[in-house]
Amino acid sequence: MKIQLKKAIRHKGQELYTLDIPLEDLTGNDLIEVEEQILKTGNPMQTTDFSRVYLISVAARALHMPAEILRDMSAHDFARVITEVRNFLVVSDSDEEETEETPETPLATS
């Protein structure tokens, strides 16, 4: 997902005006490792799916950059990034493509 920034950020000597965040490349292990890193700070409340700290850390993980760089973005850009990450992580059944039908499996009875 590409996000056009209102104010550029600096990373590795470059000014970035657009973030192309490859969230679809993340794995469950990535999300768990982000959560574990945050838990090491001693504040478990920051690991909820709707925590700004967690969401920006997930974005940073996908971008392979320190979360501090993203935390220094303008408030508007920061809010856009965490909103996009939250929307990506919160998947409802209606959001899923219904191209594949899964046959119902009868429950085993004993």
KASULMO-V229067 format. One record per pair of residues at least 24 apart in sequence whose ideal C-beta (glycine too) atoms are under 10 Angstrom apart, sorted by the first residue. I is the first residue (numbers start at 1). GAP is how many residues later the second one is. Records with the same first field share a line. If there is no record, write none. Layout:
I: GAP ; GAP
This chain:
1: 58 ; 61 ; 80 ; 83 ; 84 ; 86 ; 87
2: 82
3: 56 ; 74 ; 77 ; 78 ; 80 ; 81
4: 73 ; 76
5: 68 ; 69 ; 71 ; 72 ; 73 ; 75 ; 76
6: 67 ; 68 ; 69 ; 70 ; 71 ; 74
7: 66 ; 67 ; 68 ; 69 ; 70
8: 65 ; 66 ; 69
9: 56 ; 60 ; 61 ; 63 ; 64 ; 65 ; 68
10: 59 ; 62
11: 52 ; 53 ; 54 ; 55 ; 58 ; 59
12: 53 ; 57
16: 47 ; 49 ; 53 ; 57
19: 40 ; 43 ; 44 ; 46 ; 51 ; 54 ; 58 ; 61 ; 62 ; 65
20: 42 ; 43
21: 37 ; 38 ; 39 ; 40 ; 41 ; 42 ; 49 ; 60 ; 63 ; 64 ; 67
22: 40 ; 41 ; 42
23: 35 ; 36 ; 38 ; 39 ; 40 ; 61 ; 62 ; 64 ; 65 ; 66
24: 38 ; 64
25: 36 ; 37
26: 32 ; 33 ; 35 ; 36 ; 59 ; 62 ; 63
30: 28 ; 31 ; 32
31: 26 ; 27 ; 30 ; 58
33: 24 ; 28
34: 24 ; 25 ; 26 ; 27 ; 28 ; 33
37: 24 ; 30
38: 29
49: 36 ; 37 ; 40 ; 41
50: 32 ; 36 ; 39 ; 40
51: 31 ; 35
52: 26 ; 27 ; 29 ; 30 ; 33 ; 34
53: 29
54: 28 ; 31 ; 32 ; 35
55: 26 ; 27 ; 28 ; 29 ; 30 ; 31 ; 33 ; 34
56: 25 ; 26 ; 29
57: 28
58: 24 ; 27 ; 28 ; 30 ; 31
59: 25 ; 26 ; 29
60: 25
62: 26
